[in-house]
Amino acid sequence: MESVRAGEANGKVSQRKTLLVVDDEPDIRESLRDALEDEGYRVAVARNGKEALEVLRTLEKPFAVILDIIMPVMSGAEFYAALQADALFADTPVLISTSDASRAPSGVLIMKKPIDLERFLDAVANLF
């Protein structure tokens, strides 16, 4: 029997949901975008927390954030704090994707790098 992720029908996301992938590594950013688009998500990308704050305001809800922690300009932890401080976005689901989980904010779902794609896609489906 084939498993179906939450929110999926026929292997694709049943409603187009948006994810913001925030990572300073271009290869990771693009690989995650490709995998998520293949699953039927709309995907926006940002290279750091500052850029992500700008992109955030252009997104249509429902959306969630896939967030690296260690980035230049504005770290993932700084972005997460800004997100939580904004009443419009404080309830946004966040999945931390990082090689150093000790730097992640407490109480947030964490996926350690390198990412296992199946586990990652299951975790993303459960964000919504």
N, C-alpha and C positions, 0 to 999 in steps of 0.2 A: 504494500500500500504506500502510495506517495504521500509524503507529508506536505501540508500546505501551511505557509506562514500566516499569522494573523493578518486580516485585511486583504488577503489575496484571493483571486479567482482566476482559474486557468493559468496559474504561474505568474500573474502580474498583479500589481496593486490595484484593487478594485476602484478606488477613488484616487485621483492624482493628488498626492501629498508632496509637499516640498521639504527638502533637506538642505541645510546650509552646511557645507563641508569647509571647515577652517583648519588649514594646515599649511605650514611654510614650505614643506617639501613638495615640489611640483609633481614628482612621480606618484607619491601617495595620494595627493589631491586628485589627480587625473584618474588614477586607478579606481579610487572610491567613487568618483563621479560616474565613470563608465559602468561599474558594477551596479550602482544604484539606478542609473537610467535604464539598464537592462531589465531591472525588476519593475520598472514602470513609474519610478519617482521622478518628479521635477527636481533638478539639483542646481543650486547656486554655489559658487565657491569664493573663498577669500583666503588671502595669504597670511593674515595676522588678525589679531583681535580688533584693531582699529578699523581695518577694511571691513571686517565682519559687522561692526556696528553700523557702518554706512549701508551695507547690503541688506541688513536686517529690516530696515524701514521700508524696503521695496517689496518684501515678500508677502504673499497672500497666505493667510492661515487656512488650514492647520499646517504648521511646519515644526521641524525639530532641528537641532544643531548637533553635528558631529564635530568635536572640538579637540584639537591638539593642545597640549599645555605649554610646551617649551617652544616659543616663537619669538622672533624679534619684534620691535616696535611696540606691540601690546601682547602680553602673554595670554594664554588661555585662561589662567586664573584671574587675571585682571578683567578680561572680557566677561567671564562668568559673573564676577562681582558686579559689573556694570549692568549685565542682563538682569540679575536678581534685584537690583536697585530701581529698575524701571517697571512701574506698575503694568505697562502694556505688555511686557515680555517676561515677567517674573515666573509665569507658569509654563514657559517654553520647555519642552522636554530636551534634555541634553545627554549625549553619550560622549564620554571622554575617551579619546583614542591617544594613548601615550606610551612611551617606553619607560617612563618614570612615574608610576602610580602614586608614589609618596608625595608628589607635588600637586596632585589633584584635590579639588575641594571635597570635603567630606559629604556623604549623602548622595553622591552622583554616581550613576552607572559608569563603570570603567571597563574598557577593553584594552588590554595590554598589546602593544606592538611587539613583534609582527602580528598582524591581524589574521585570524582564521576566518575566511570569507563566509562560510556557512553560519558560523556562530555570530559573526557581525551582522549578516542580513537578518537572522532571527531576532537579534537584539534591536535592530532598527525597526522591524515590523512591530515589536512590542512597545515602541515609544509612543505610538498613536492610539 
